[in-house]
Amino acid sequence: MKKASLILVTVLIVIMIINSCSRKKSNEASTINDSSKTKDLSSNNEVATNKYIWMETNLNVDKFRNGDPIPEARTNEEWFSANKNGQPVWCYYENNGEKYGKLYNWYAVNDPRGLAPEGWHVPSDAELMDRVYYSDFPRLLGGFRWHDNGVNSGGLFWGEGESGHWWSSTESGWDDAWSRTITANGSVGRDESTNKGMGLSVFCVKDY
């Protein structure tokens, strides 16, 4: 009787040890899977070209890196006034949602408080060329907003879904900076010396 009891206790102990090990392995596997999912989700926000790592989408922030708000310019008057005074502003295309991210004037791009999030920067013209000539990325054709308050072009929007226009951080003159263009058929525009008051999209490249 004592011998049978001893065997039963031994069997129970062995079962408990096996169950404990199984739970531990299951938890470890779950942790690995969760970590793997997180990694995949993170990588989905980036696109690697031959030289650099880029954000997959157009920039869509309304604060500088230090937390200061970037003013939104909804009316033509607000847009023109900001550009006349060299002040940073953003808008959505026709003030109608964020399908392709925000449009920024170049004064926001060049602001010392930093437009790009920590660990990223607005590309130079040379860096931007690498991005626009890389074909394997979504066509984020956000159009643009005119810079002035003239009769024919003041604050007007043009080209959403037909063309995309992106700022570089490189100046081309006192009142202009270099930008790049892509059209819906995939053709890439040459360097464009663009008035700093235009509203264009922004790509961000990872610091290296």
LOMI-499042 format. One line per 5 residues: number of its first residue (from 0); their letters; for each residue x, y, z of N, C-alpha, C. Coordinates in Angstrom, 3 decimals. Example, Ala and Ser with C-alpha at 12.3 -4.5 7.8 and 13.67 -1.06 7.14 Angstrom:
BEGIN
0 = AS = 13.190,-5.690,7.800,12.300,-4.500,7.800,13.200,-3.300,7.800; 12.850,-2.250,7.080,13.670,-1.060,7.140,12.900,0.030,7.870
***
This chain:
BEGIN
0 = MKKAS = 0.827,-1.202,0.000,0.000,0.000,0.000,0.864,1.257,0.000; 1.889,1.253,0.882,2.812,2.391,0.944,3.544,2.547,-0.382; 3.918,1.388,-0.986,4.647,1.422,-2.253,3.775,2.034,-3.359; 2.494,1.663,-3.384,1.571,2.193,-4.387,1.391,3.695,-4.213; 1.298,4.139,-2.966,1.139,5.575,-2.694,2.358,6.359,-3.155
5 = LILVT = 3.541,5.759,-2.907,4.788,6.407,-3.302,4.857,6.564,-4.816; 4.432,5.506,-5.531,4.440,5.572,-7.001,3.484,6.642,-7.498; 2.292,6.719,-6.876,1.294,7.711,-7.274,1.811,9.128,-7.072; 2.447,9.369,-5.913,3.016,10.699,-5.639,4.085,11.048,-6.659; 4.926,10.088,-6.979,6.004,10.312,-7.954,5.436,10.681,-9.314
10 = VLIVI = 4.380,9.961,-9.731,3.746,10.243,-11.034,3.164,11.646,-11.056; 2.502,12.043,-9.951,1.914,13.383,-9.875,2.969,14.467,-9.976; 4.102,14.244,-9.302,5.206,15.216,-9.346,5.731,15.363,-10.761; 5.899,14.238,-11.467,6.399,14.252,-12.848,5.434,15.023,-13.751; 4.118,14.784,-13.565,3.111,15.476,-14.376,3.169,16.974,-14.146
15 = MIINS = 3.317,17.375,-12.866,3.381,18.793,-12.538,4.590,19.460,-13.187; 5.730,18.747,-13.172,6.956,19.289,-13.778,6.775,19.455,-15.276; 6.157,18.468,-15.935,5.934,18.525,-17.388,5.024,19.690,-17.744; 3.917,19.842,-16.965,2.984,20.935,-17.224,3.642,22.295,-17.054; 4.500,22.398,-16.011,5.193,23.658,-15.760,6.106,24.028,-16.913
20 = CSRKK = 6.836,23.032,-17.424,7.741,23.269,-18.557,6.967,23.658,-19.804; 5.815,23.010,-20.018,4.995,23.310,-21.193,4.492,24.745,-21.161; 4.038,25.186,-19.955,3.554,26.547,-19.831,4.667,27.553,-20.079; 5.859,27.239,-19.579,7.001,28.133,-19.764,7.344,28.280,-21.241; 7.354,27.138,-21.967,7.666,27.178,-23.391,6.589,27.933,-24.160
25 = SNEAS = 5.334,27.722,-23.747,4.228,28.413,-24.392,4.346,29.921,-24.207; 4.699,30.340,-22.974,4.867,31.768,-22.690,6.011,32.349,-23.486; 7.119,31.572,-23.589,8.273,32.048,-24.355,7.907,32.200,-25.821; 7.152,31.210,-26.342,6.742,31.280,-27.746,5.835,32.472,-27.976; 4.923,32.719,-27.011,4.028,33.855,-27.133,4.799,35.161,-27.145
30 = TINDS = 5.816,35.257,-26.273,6.646,36.457,-26.224,7.377,36.671,-27.530; 7.925,35.595,-28.085,8.634,35.688,-29.353,7.694,36.144,-30.454; 6.478,35.552,-30.487,5.520,35.927,-31.517,5.099,37.385,-31.384; 4.864,37.829,-30.139,4.471,39.218,-29.927,5.561,40.168,-30.377; 6.811,39.826,-30.031,7.947,40.645,-30.419,8.061,40.709,-31.936
35 = SKTKD = 7.835,39.562,-32.575,7.931,39.498,-34.023,6.873,40.373,-34.674; 5.649,40.344,-34.115,4.573,41.166,-34.657,4.904,42.642,-34.527; 5.445,43.023,-33.369,5.811,44.417,-33.146,6.850,44.869,-34.154; 7.813,44.003,-34.402,8.863,44.327,-35.359,8.277,44.526,-36.750; 7.345,43.643,-37.147,6.729,43.749,-38.455,5.952,45.044,-38.590
40 = LSSNN = 5.179,45.387,-37.524,4.382,46.605,-37.564,5.279,47.826,-37.701; 6.408,47.795,-36.978,7.337,48.920,-37.031,7.934,49.065,-38.427; 8.330,47.939,-39.024,9.000,47.994,-40.312,8.050,48.420,-41.424; 6.727,48.240,-41.217,5.767,48.622,-42.230,5.713,50.132,-42.427; 6.271,50.907,-41.505,6.241,52.357,-41.612,7.482,52.917,-42.292
45 = EVATN = 8.338,52.031,-42.755,9.595,52.451,-43.356,9.782,51.815,-44.729; 10.497,52.517,-45.594,10.851,52.007,-46.913,12.360,52.167,-47.080; 13.033,51.087,-47.408,14.485,51.134,-47.604,14.792,51.222,-49.097; 15.563,52.233,-49.487,16.072,52.325,-50.853,17.512,51.832,-50.838; 18.211,52.049,-51.925,19.590,51.570,-51.987,20.501,52.249,-50.969
50 = KYIWM = 20.161,53.497,-50.621,21.059,54.274,-49.770,20.490,54.608,-48.399; 19.158,54.810,-48.306,18.581,55.385,-47.096,17.327,54.630,-46.654; 16.883,54.955,-45.440,15.608,54.471,-44.926,14.665,55.658,-44.807; 13.459,55.491,-45.355,12.501,56.580,-45.449,11.214,56.242,-44.714; 10.497,57.282,-44.252,9.119,57.081,-43.825,8.295,56.690,-45.044
55 = ETNLN = 7.382,55.757,-44.839,6.589,55.252,-45.956,5.570,56.276,-46.456; 5.104,57.131,-45.578,4.056,58.086,-45.933,4.554,59.523,-45.848; 3.789,60.427,-46.419,4.100,61.849,-46.289,3.961,62.283,-44.834; 4.750,63.260,-44.445,4.717,63.760,-43.074,3.343,64.352,-42.750; 2.908,64.153,-41.492,1.572,64.611,-41.109,1.569,65.085,-39.659
60 = VDKFR = 2.532,65.937,-39.305,2.640,66.427,-37.927,2.175,67.871,-37.848; 1.648,68.264,-36.679,1.245,69.651,-36.471,2.014,70.297,-35.321; 3.107,69.654,-34.912,3.988,70.211,-33.876,5.437,70.043,-34.309; 6.260,70.991,-33.900,7.688,70.841,-34.118,8.241,69.811,-33.139; 9.480,69.425,-33.365,10.101,68.392,-32.532,10.129,68.769,-31.056
65 = NGDPI = 10.216,70.064,-30.773,10.270,70.502,-29.363,8.889,70.639,-28.731; 7.832,70.345,-29.508,6.475,70.399,-28.972,5.699,71.656,-29.310; 6.369,72.675,-29.856,5.661,73.893,-30.239,4.694,73.608,-31.393; 3.487,74.181,-31.351,2.524,73.940,-32.436,2.931,74.655,-33.716; 2.629,74.025,-34.846,2.796,74.662,-36.155,1.439,75.224,-36.551
70 = PEART = 1.336,76.510,-36.819,0.023,77.089,-37.147,-0.571,76.472,-38.415; -1.884,76.298,-38.407,-2.613,75.870,-39.598,-3.139,77.112,-40.312; -2.991,77.143,-41.631,-3.505,78.262,-42.431,-4.629,77.738,-43.314; -5.847,77.999,-42.927,-6.989,77.493,-43.675,-7.412,78.447,-44.796; -7.353,79.734,-44.542,-7.803,80.702,-45.546,-6.627,81.161,-46.408
75 = NEEWF = -6.962,81.726,-47.561,-5.933,82.292,-48.427,-5.186,83.426,-47.732; -5.915,84.207,-46.980,-5.296,85.341,-46.281,-4.276,84.871,-45.246; -4.617,83.826,-44.492,-3.694,83.283,-43.492,-2.448,82.713,-44.164; -2.646,82.048,-45.285,-1.506,81.439,-46.003,-0.591,82.525,-46.551; -1.170,83.521,-47.183,-0.385,84.599,-47.768,0.352,85.391,-46.702
80 = SANKN = -0.320,85.682,-45.595,0.285,86.473,-44.528,1.495,85.750,-43.927; 1.354,84.449,-43.699,2.470,83.676,-43.134,3.669,83.691,-44.068; 3.421,83.515,-45.354,4.522,83.494,-46.310,5.181,84.851,-46.451; 4.380,85.901,-46.413,4.920,87.259,-46.510,5.858,87.554,-45.352; 5.547,86.984,-44.186,6.340,87.232,-42.980,7.359,86.124,-42.680
85 = GQPVW = 7.488,85.170,-43.592,8.447,84.094,-43.403,8.129,83.181,-42.227; 6.844,82.942,-41.975,6.424,82.131,-40.829,5.982,80.736,-41.274; 6.251,79.722,-40.452,5.871,78.352,-40.813,4.367,78.118,-40.685; 3.795,77.417,-41.665,2.385,77.026,-41.616,2.192,75.689,-42.329; 1.050,75.083,-42.072,0.653,73.865,-42.783,-0.813,73.974,-43.147
90 = CYYEN = -1.251,73.090,-44.057,-2.669,72.966,-44.377,-2.906,71.568,-44.936; -4.160,71.171,-45.008,-4.551,70.005,-45.784,-5.009,70.479,-47.157; -4.926,69.610,-48.125,-5.361,69.945,-49.476,-6.831,70.352,-49.435; -7.099,71.566,-49.851,-8.443,72.149,-49.820,-9.086,72.040,-48.431; -8.234,72.002,-47.397,-8.704,71.912,-46.005,-9.673,70.743,-45.805
95 = NGEKY = -9.383,69.647,-46.492,-10.379,68.586,-46.565,-9.769,67.221,-46.231; -9.288,67.069,-44.994,-8.824,65.754,-44.566,-7.365,65.506,-44.848; -6.889,64.325,-44.417,-5.456,64.052,-44.401,-5.061,62.854,-45.263; -5.709,62.674,-46.390,-5.466,61.508,-47.232,-3.994,61.354,-47.592; -3.347,62.452,-47.940,-1.946,62.404,-48.363,-1.023,63.148,-47.407
100 = GKLYN = -1.446,63.385,-46.194,-0.629,64.124,-45.254,-0.762,65.625,-45.447; -0.020,66.365,-44.656,-0.108,67.821,-44.686,0.782,68.414,-45.775; 0.422,69.624,-46.182,1.260,70.444,-47.049,1.895,71.526,-46.180; 3.203,71.731,-46.330,3.946,72.703,-45.516,4.602,73.737,-46.419; 4.730,74.971,-45.924,5.614,75.893,-46.627,7.063,75.601,-46.189
105 = WYAVN = 8.021,76.196,-46.914,9.417,75.855,-46.632,9.901,76.442,-45.317; 9.205,77.464,-44.828,9.591,78.047,-43.544,9.360,77.050,-42.408; 8.416,76.153,-42.575,8.233,75.062,-41.603,9.342,74.019,-41.758; 9.724,73.741,-43.002,10.798,72.778,-43.266,12.101,73.220,-42.627; 12.378,74.520,-42.702,13.678,75.061,-42.282,13.675,75.589,-40.846
110 = DPRGL = 12.569,75.462,-40.139,12.493,76.017,-38.791,13.481,75.309,-37.861; 14.245,76.046,-37.054,15.263,75.421,-36.186,14.681,74.526,-35.105; 13.371,74.599,-34.857,12.753,73.727,-33.852,12.591,72.295,-34.356; 12.773,72.111,-35.661,12.769,70.775,-36.232,11.394,70.295,-36.657; 11.191,70.145,-37.969,9.913,69.645,-38.471,9.832,68.123,-38.364
115 = APEGW = 10.913,67.432,-38.693,10.912,65.968,-38.661,10.983,65.463,-37.218; 10.361,64.318,-36.935,10.438,63.739,-35.583,11.869,63.359,-35.215; 12.092,63.102,-33.936,13.403,62.689,-33.438,13.889,61.469,-34.205; 15.152,61.513,-34.641,15.731,60.385,-35.371,15.552,60.464,-36.876; 14.875,61.522,-37.347,14.617,61.702,-38.776,14.978,63.131,-39.174
120 = HVPSD = 15.097,63.367,-40.485,15.305,64.731,-40.949,14.691,64.907,-42.341; 14.424,66.163,-42.686,13.970,66.477,-44.033,15.174,66.330,-44.967; 15.031,65.627,-46.083,16.195,65.315,-46.914,16.759,66.528,-47.641; 18.047,66.462,-47.896,18.670,67.414,-48.808,18.188,67.087,-50.230; 18.518,67.942,-51.172,18.109,67.681,-52.557,18.729,66.376,-53.071
125 = AELMD = 19.982,66.129,-52.726,20.642,64.903,-53.176,19.980,63.658,-52.579; 19.611,63.726,-51.295,18.925,62.607,-50.662,17.538,62.397,-51.263; 16.823,63.486,-51.520,15.471,63.394,-52.059,15.467,62.751,-53.441; 16.496,62.974,-54.219,16.591,62.354,-55.532,16.569,60.831,-55.422; 17.225,60.289,-54.393,17.219,58.842,-54.169,15.809,58.333,-53.935
130 = RVYYS = 14.996,59.113,-53.227,13.629,58.688,-52.895,12.705,58.717,-54.102; 12.711,59.793,-54.837,11.750,59.924,-55.927,12.071,59.009,-57.106; 13.325,58.613,-57.251,13.670,57.707,-58.340,13.518,56.236,-57.947; 13.167,55.987,-56.696,12.948,54.611,-56.245,11.494,54.246,-56.498; 11.244,53.236,-57.316,9.893,52.983,-57.823,8.999,52.212,-56.868
135 = DFPRL = 9.561,51.447,-55.943,8.743,50.545,-55.130,8.214,51.234,-53.876; 7.387,52.230,-54.045,6.730,52.863,-52.913,5.419,53.474,-53.388; 4.453,53.685,-52.479,3.156,54.214,-52.883,3.283,55.585,-53.538; 2.422,55.833,-54.513,2.373,57.142,-55.165,1.549,58.089,-54.297; 2.227,58.843,-53.465,1.558,59.702,-52.490,1.391,61.095,-53.083
140 = LGGFR = 0.444,61.199,-53.984,0.328,62.390,-54.831,-0.586,63.426,-54.180; 0.005,64.241,-53.318,-0.772,65.176,-52.508,-1.020,66.532,-53.119; -0.563,66.759,-54.381,-0.750,68.063,-55.000,0.053,69.160,-54.310; -0.381,70.413,-54.475,0.329,71.516,-53.838,-0.606,72.702,-53.638; -0.132,73.692,-52.895,-0.853,74.951,-52.700,0.018,76.099,-53.188
145 = WHDNG = -0.585,76.995,-53.976,0.151,78.152,-54.483,0.590,79.058,-53.340; 1.619,79.853,-53.606,2.254,80.610,-52.537,1.704,82.006,-52.329; 1.196,82.625,-53.393,0.886,84.051,-53.261,-0.622,84.298,-53.202; -0.968,85.537,-53.127,-2.363,85.937,-53.011,-2.823,86.667,-54.267; -2.214,86.296,-55.392,-2.564,86.927,-56.653,-3.962,86.539,-57.119
150 = VNSGG = -4.426,87.227,-58.124,-5.779,86.993,-58.629,-5.935,85.579,-59.152; -4.891,85.054,-59.810,-5.018,83.760,-60.476,-4.541,82.580,-59.641; -3.769,82.829,-58.588,-3.167,81.680,-57.912,-3.156,81.751,-56.393; -3.650,82.834,-55.802,-3.475,83.016,-54.374,-4.096,81.929,-53.519; -3.265,81.125,-52.922,-3.733,80.122,-51.990,-4.479,78.961,-52.617
155 = LFWGE = -4.561,78.900,-53.935,-5.310,77.836,-54.582,-4.557,76.507,-54.534; -5.317,75.427,-54.567,-4.758,74.075,-54.555,-4.816,73.481,-55.958; -3.879,72.566,-56.203,-3.887,71.925,-57.515,-3.201,70.562,-57.444; -3.744,69.574,-58.159,-3.008,68.362,-58.490,-3.135,67.164,-57.578; -3.992,67.172,-56.560,-4.087,65.991,-55.701,-4.496,64.772,-56.525
160 = GESGH = -3.766,63.671,-56.348,-4.015,62.455,-57.109,-3.402,62.456,-58.489; -2.924,63.616,-58.933,-2.310,63.734,-60.251,-0.801,63.918,-60.179; -0.350,64.591,-59.118,1.094,64.802,-58.963,1.423,64.989,-57.491; 2.651,64.638,-57.140,3.166,64.861,-55.799,4.374,65.770,-55.866; 4.526,66.631,-54.865,5.614,67.614,-54.846,6.209,67.627,-53.442
165 = WWSST = 7.535,67.457,-53.349,8.183,67.304,-52.049,9.330,68.307,-51.874; 9.354,68.890,-50.686,10.432,69.811,-50.352,11.728,69.053,-50.080; 12.837,69.697,-50.411,14.138,69.333,-49.849,14.521,70.436,-48.857; 15.561,70.177,-48.100,16.030,71.190,-47.146,17.049,72.134,-47.778; 17.276,71.989,-49.097,18.328,72.731,-49.786,17.776,73.990,-50.454
170 = ESGWD = 18.295,75.128,-50.077,17.891,76.382,-50.713,18.468,76.483,-52.121; 17.720,77.153,-52.987,18.228,77.424,-54.342,18.370,78.920,-54.586; 17.932,79.714,-53.628,18.030,81.162,-53.747,17.433,81.812,-52.513; 17.435,83.128,-52.500,16.936,83.847,-51.330,15.485,83.505,-51.041; 14.686,83.351,-52.088,13.247,83.147,-51.923,12.791,81.765,-52.395
175 = DAWSR = 13.739,80.881,-52.683,13.379,79.590,-53.282,14.176,78.446,-52.661; 13.649,77.231,-52.838,14.335,76.011,-52.395,14.052,74.909,-53.411; 14.906,73.879,-53.423,14.740,72.794,-54.385,13.639,71.833,-53.947; 12.872,71.382,-54.934,11.835,70.379,-54.693,11.864,69.354,-55.830; 11.115,68.272,-55.640,11.005,67.226,-56.667,9.541,66.894,-56.897
180 = TITAN = 9.245,66.418,-58.105,7.869,66.138,-58.501,7.758,64.735,-59.087; 6.636,64.064,-58.782,6.284,62.802,-59.428,4.836,62.906,-59.903; 4.566,62.440,-61.122,3.212,62.474,-61.656,2.563,61.097,-61.553; 1.271,61.055,-61.803,0.512,59.810,-61.659,1.000,58.712,-62.600; 1.571,59.093,-63.735,2.070,58.071,-64.665,3.488,57.617,-64.326
185 = GSVGR = 4.024,58.139,-63.223,5.321,57.667,-62.742,6.506,58.477,-63.213; 6.285,59.500,-64.032,7.420,60.298,-64.481,7.914,61.188,-63.343; 9.224,61.349,-63.282,9.854,62.115,-62.211,10.313,63.456,-62.750; 9.881,64.515,-62.091,10.269,65.851,-62.511,11.707,66.155,-62.141; 12.310,67.032,-62.889,13.673,67.458,-62.591,13.664,68.340,-61.339
190 = DESTN = 14.856,68.744,-60.930,14.959,69.728,-59.846,14.111,70.947,-60.169; 13.350,71.400,-59.194,12.561,72.602,-59.397,12.918,73.618,-58.314; 13.272,74.804,-58.731,13.510,75.901,-57.788,12.149,76.507,-57.466; 11.688,76.258,-56.243,10.297,76.520,-55.873,10.211,77.614,-54.823; 9.268,78.526,-55.007,9.067,79.581,-54.027,8.807,78.990,-52.652
195 = KGMGL = 9.444,79.530,-51.629,9.359,78.972,-50.280,7.963,79.044,-49.673; 7.096,79.856,-50.281,5.742,79.973,-49.779,4.780,78.947,-50.338; 5.234,78.091,-51.246,4.369,77.036,-51.769,4.084,76.012,-50.673; 2.942,75.359,-50.778,2.611,74.277,-49.858,2.871,72.939,-50.507; 3.910,72.240,-50.056,4.288,70.938,-50.624,4.300,69.864,-49.545
200 = SVFCV = 4.339,68.620,-49.991,4.479,67.489,-49.065,5.917,67.382,-48.592; 6.125,66.552,-47.573,7.464,66.331,-47.027,7.687,64.842,-46.778; 8.768,64.313,-47.335,9.283,63.009,-46.964,10.303,63.177,-45.842; 10.449,62.167,-44.992,11.497,62.199,-43.970,12.430,61.013,-44.155; 13.723,61.262,-44.007,14.730,60.224,-44.108,15.334,59.984,-42.733
205 = KDY = 15.646,58.735,-42.432,16.175,58.382,-41.126,17.602,58.884,-40.964; 17.912,59.398,-39.777,19.280,59.859,-39.501,20.245,58.702,-39.654; 21.451,58.994,-40.098,22.464,57.952,-40.302,23.838,58.499,-39.955
***
